[in-house]
Amino acid sequence: MFPAENLRDWRGEKVLDPDGGKIGDLEAVYVDTATDHPAFATVRIGMIGRHKLVFVPLDGATVLPGALRVRYEKKMVNEAPTIDLDGELTAVDEPRVFAHYNLPYQTGTAGERRLARR
């Protein structure tokens, strides 16, 4: 996994599935608010003029020269919850992102959100 202080350096790099197929380009990284560790990335997918951002977990991701390989298949990532390029993940939609990947979701003890964009 890449160090949190270098997250901005990864914007625009390719995101690949386990077989090396290109899913899209990394747009942003969301950290877990409880640990401040990278938890999800948004990946820009779609055709010119019709791009959207999908969420993919970063657990088990590996760094390659000029790319980030995630452990989820392209089809699964493409079916994940999306936001517009200039949109943001709402508190209501946040649990859906975790559910799509069958990951446990729990808010903070005071009900705070789980993900924050970096």
Phi and psi in degrees as GROMACS dihedral restraints (atoms count N, CA, C in turn):
[ dihedral_restraints ]
;  ai    aj    ak    al  type     phi  dphi    fc
    3     4     5     6     1   -85.7    20    10
    4     5     6     7     1   150.5    20    10
    6     7     8     9     1   -68.0    20    10
    7     8     9    10     1   144.4    20    10
    9    10    11    12     1   -58.7    20    10
   10    11    12    13     1   -33.3    20    10
   12    13    14    15     1   -69.4    20    10
   13    14    15    16     1   -13.9    20    10
   15    16    17    18     1  -103.2    20    10
   16    17    18    19     1    10.4    20    10
   18    19    20    21     1   -57.3    20    10
   19    20    21    22     1   -41.9    20    10
   21    22    23    24     1   -64.2    20    10
   22    23    24    25     1   -26.6    20    10
   24    25    26    27     1   -66.7    20    10
   25    26    27    28     1   -20.9    20    10
   27    28    29    30     1   -88.5    20    10
   28    29    30    31     1   -10.5    20    10
   30    31    32    33     1   -58.2    20    10
   31    32    33    34     1   130.2    20    10
   33    34    35    36     1    92.1    20    10
   34    35    36    37     1   -11.9    20    10
   36    37    38    39     1   -72.5    20    10
   37    38    39    40     1   155.2    20    10
   39    40    41    42     1   -67.2    20    10
   40    41    42    43     1   144.5    20    10
   42    43    44    45     1  -114.7    20    10
   43    44    45    46     1   124.7    20    10
   45    46    47    48     1  -113.4    20    10
   46    47    48    49     1   153.0    20    10
   48    49    50    51     1   -86.1    20    10
   49    50    51    52     1   177.9    20    10
   51    52    53    54     1   -58.6    20    10
   52    53    54    55     1   -26.7    20    10
   54    55    56    57     1   -89.0    20    10
   55    56    57    58     1     2.2    20    10
   57    58    59    60     1    90.0    20    10
   58    59    60    61     1     3.0    20    10
   60    61    62    63     1   -73.4    20    10
   61    62    63    64     1   136.5    20    10
   63    64    65    66     1   -73.8    20    10
   64    65    66    67     1   125.9    20    10
   66    67    68    69     1   -88.1    20    10
   67    68    69    70     1   -45.8    20    10
   69    70    71    72     1   172.2    20    10
   70    71    72    73     1  -156.6    20    10
   72    73    74    75     1  -114.4    20    10
   73    74    75    76     1   138.5    20    10
   75    76    77    78     1   -66.6    20    10
   76    77    78    79     1   128.8    20    10
   78    79    80    81     1  -104.5    20    10
   79    80    81    82     1   -49.3    20    10
   81    82    83    84     1  -153.6    20    10
   82    83    84    85     1   163.6    20    10
   84    85    86    87     1  -119.9    20    10
   85    86    87    88     1   137.5    20    10
   87    88    89    90     1  -110.0    20    10
   88    89    90    91     1   131.8    20    10
   90    91    92    93     1  -100.7    20    10
   91    92    93    94     1   154.6    20    10
   93    94    95    96     1   -74.4    20    10
   94    95    96    97     1   123.1    20    10
   96    97    98    99     1   -66.6    20    10
   97    98    99   100     1   -21.5    20    10
   99   100   101   102     1   -77.5    20    10
  100   101   102   103     1   -31.7    20    10
  102   103   104   105     1  -117.0    20    10
  103   104   105   106     1   -16.8    20    10
  105   106   107   108     1    62.9    20    10
  106   107   108   109     1    23.1    20    10
  108   109   110   111     1   -97.5    20    10
  109   110   111   112     1   147.8    20    10
  111   112   113   114     1   -56.7    20    10
  112   113   114   115     1   130.2    20    10
  114   115   116   117     1  -120.7    20    10
  115   116   117   118     1   -41.9    20    10
  117   118   119   120     1  -138.5    20    10
  118   119   120   121     1   156.2    20    10
  120   121   122   123     1  -122.4    20    10
  121   122   123   124     1   151.1    20    10
  123   124   125   126     1   -99.1    20    10
  124   125   126   127     1   138.4    20    10
  126   127   128   129     1  -120.7    20    10
  127   128   129   130     1   127.7    20    10
  129   130   131   132     1   -79.7    20    10
  130   131   132   133     1   121.1    20    10
  132   133   134   135     1  -128.0    20    10
  133   134   135   136     1   168.2    20    10
  135   136   137   138     1   104.8    20    10
  136   137   138   139     1  -179.0    20    10
  138   139   140   141     1   -96.5    20    10
  139   140   141   142     1   162.2    20    10
  141   142   143   144     1   -52.2    20    10
  142   143   144   145     1   130.9    20    10
  144   145   146   147     1    84.8    20    10
  145   146   147   148     1   -10.0    20    10
  147   148   149   150     1  -133.0    20    10
  148   149   150   151     1    29.9    20    10
  150   151   152   153     1   -71.4    20    10
  151   152   153   154     1   152.3    20    10
  153   154   155   156     1  -146.3    20    10
  154   155   156   157     1   168.4    20    10
  156   157   158   159     1  -111.2    20    10
  157   158   159   160     1   131.5    20    10
  159   160   161   162     1  -113.6    20    10
  160   161   162   163     1   156.6    20    10
  162   163   164   165     1  -100.7    20    10
  163   164   165   166     1   140.7    20    10
  165   166   167   168     1  -140.8    20    10
  166   167   168   169     1   134.2    20    10
  168   169   170   171     1   -65.2    20    10
  169   170   171   172     1   149.0    20    10
  171   172   173   174     1  -100.1    20    10
  172   173   174   175     1    -1.4    20    10
  174   175   176   177     1   -62.9    20    10
  175   176   177   178     1   129.7    20    10
  177   178   179   180     1    79.4    20    10
  178   179   180   181     1     4.6    20    10
  180   181   182   183     1   -71.5    20    10
  181   182   183   184     1   149.3    20    10
  183   184   185   186     1  -127.4    20    10
  184   185   186   187     1   148.0    20    10
  186   187   188   189     1   -94.0    20    10
  187   188   189   190     1   130.7    20    10
  189   190   191   192     1  -119.1    20    10
  190   191   192   193     1   166.8    20    10
  192   193   194   195     1   -60.6    20    10
  193   194   195   196     1   112.7    20    10
  195   196   197   198     1    76.0    20    10
  196   197   198   199     1    14.0    20    10
  198   199   200   201     1  -157.5    20    10
  199   200   201   202     1   163.0    20    10
  201   202   203   204     1  -123.7    20    10
  202   203   204   205     1   124.5    20    10
  204   205   206   207     1  -101.5    20    10
  205   206   207   208     1   123.4    20    10
  207   208   209   210     1  -100.0    20    10
  208   209   210   211     1   166.0    20    10
  210   211   212   213     1   -95.2    20    10
  211   212   213   214     1    12.9    20    10
  213   214   215   216     1  -111.6    20    10
  214   215   216   217     1   140.6    20    10
  216   217   218   219     1   -66.5    20    10
  217   218   219   220     1   148.8    20    10
  219   220   221   222     1   -54.2    20    10
  220   221   222   223     1   -43.3    20    10
  222   223   224   225     1   -60.6    20    10
  223   224   225   226     1   -43.8    20    10
  225   226   227   228     1   -64.4    20    10
  226   227   228   229     1   -42.7    20    10
  228   229   230   231     1   -64.4    20    10
  229   230   231   232     1   -43.9    20    10
  231   232   233   234     1   -62.9    20    10
  232   233   234   235     1   -22.8    20    10
  234   235   236   237     1   -93.5    20    10
  235   236   237   238     1     0.8    20    10
  237   238   239   240     1   -71.3    20    10
  238   239   240   241     1   162.0    20    10
  240   241   242   243     1   -56.0    20    10
  241   242   243   244     1   145.1    20    10
  243   244   245   246     1  -123.0    20    10
  244   245   246   247     1   163.0    20    10
  246   247   248   249     1  -135.3    20    10
  247   248   249   250     1   161.4    20    10
  249   250   251   252     1   -68.6    20    10
  250   251   252   253     1   161.1    20    10
  252   253   254   255     1   -55.8    20    10
  253   254   255   256     1   -34.9    20    10
  255   256   257   258     1  -104.1    20    10
  256   257   258   259     1    13.2    20    10
  258   259   260   261     1   -88.5    20    10
  259   260   261   262     1   178.5    20    10
  261   262   263   264     1  -139.1    20    10
  262   263   264   265     1   155.9    20    10
  264   265   266   267     1   -74.5    20    10
  265   266   267   268     1   123.0    20    10
  267   268   269   270     1   -84.8    20    10
  268   269   270   271     1   159.8    20    10
  270   271   272   273     1   -61.4    20    10
  271   272   273   274     1   -34.1    20    10
  273   274   275   276     1   -68.4    20    10
  274   275   276   277     1   -37.4    20    10
  276   277   278   279     1   -83.7    20    10
  277   278   279   280     1   -18.3    20    10
  279   280   281   282     1   -54.6    20    10
  280   281   282   283     1   -46.7    20    10
  282   283   284   285     1   -61.3    20    10
  283   284   285   286     1   -29.7    20    10
  285   286   287   288     1   -63.8    20    10
  286   287   288   289     1   -34.8    20    10
  288   289   290   291     1   -62.6    20    10
  289   290   291   292     1   -46.8    20    10
  291   292   293   294     1   -65.7    20    10
  292   293   294   295     1   -43.5    20    10
  294   295   296   297     1   -62.0    20    10
  295   296   297   298     1   -37.2    20    10
  297   298   299   300     1   -57.0    20    10
  298   299   300   301     1   -35.9    20    10
  300   301   302   303     1  -100.2    20    10
  301   302   303   304     1    13.1    20    10
  303   304   305   306     1    54.8    20    10
  304   305   306   307     1    40.4    20    10
  306   307   308   309     1  -103.7    20    10
  307   308   309   310     1   144.5    20    10
  309   310   311   312     1   -66.4    20    10
  310   311   312   313     1   143.1    20    10
  312   313   314   315     1  -125.8    20    10
  313   314   315   316     1   132.0    20    10
  315   316   317   318     1  -150.6    20    10
  316   317   318   319     1   131.7    20    10
  318   319   320   321     1   -75.7    20    10
  319   320   321   322     1   171.4    20    10
  321   322   323   324     1   -66.8    20    10
  322   323   324   325     1   171.7    20    10
  324   325   326   327     1   -60.7    20    10
  325   326   327   328     1   -29.1    20    10
  327   328   329   330     1   -99.2    20    10
  328   329   330   331     1    14.4    20    10
  330   331   332   333     1    84.1    20    10
  331   332   333   334     1    10.0    20    10
  333   334   335   336     1   -68.5    20    10
  334   335   336   337     1   157.2    20    10
  336   337   338   339     1   -63.6    20    10
  337   338   339   340     1   157.3    20    10
  339   340   341   342     1   -91.3    20    10
  340   341   342   343     1   -30.3    20    10
  342   343   344   345     1  -118.1    20    10
  343   344   345   346     1   142.9    20    10
  345   346   347   348     1  -136.3    20    10
  346   347   348   349     1   135.5    20    10
  348   349   350   351     1   -75.4    20    10
  349   350   351   352     1   138.8    20    10
